[in-house]
Amino acid sequence: MNVSSDAPADIYLRAVQHSPDARVVTVVGEVSTPAALALANFLVAQLAAARVVVVNLDGVSLLGSAGLSALFEASELATRQHRALRLVCNSPTANWALAAAGLQDYFTFADTVPSAAKNPACRHGGSDVALARRRYRSRRSGRRGNRPVAPAI
């Protein structure tokens, strides 16, 4: 199985069935706000079809906040459905965005696509994924609408 999406021009999404229970989603280009919706929909469709979804971010040249949110929500969906979402992220840009948002501790990472698709014991970004989830949610709840709440001085 090989599926490409009808995503905006600045992003390329492709899914390949790696095994009966695993799919690999390759993301190439800029994951900006318009592209993030396509990514979110694409990941939801892959999670509906496979127990393990590996997202290869090696070709990402921009990972905006909407893209981070799409990855976070897909991971939450995978957890609720007792599925796995794993990231292969050797892109300095994507790694920087995940670190700047404080999300590296939240995701499960693998060094290569084959190891992520095969190995059930990939490494977590940090030791306490639940703590990272709580921190991220508390930051998100500090917003009103789409605007962050200004800190009191």
Secondary structure, 3 states (H helix, E strand, C coil): CEEECCCCCCEEEEEEEEECCEEEEEEEEEECHHHHHHHHHHHHHHHHHCCEEEEEEEEEEEECHHHHHHHHHHHHHHHHCCCEEEEECCCHHHHHHHHHCCCCCCCEEECCHHHHHHCCCCEECCCCHHHHHHHHHHHHHCEECCEECCCCC
